[in-house]
């Protein structure tokens, strides 16, 4: 069974979202999100 793994790279002003795709054998960039638009709990 193959499964996608998503991970975040946190910066001081934004975070980048990546997904590891096992059948490609690499991480794929998804998006960057400005932290001004995110509520952290």
Secondary structure, 3 states (H helix, E strand, C coil): CCCCEEEEEECCCEEEEEEEECCCCEEEEEEEEEHHHCCCC
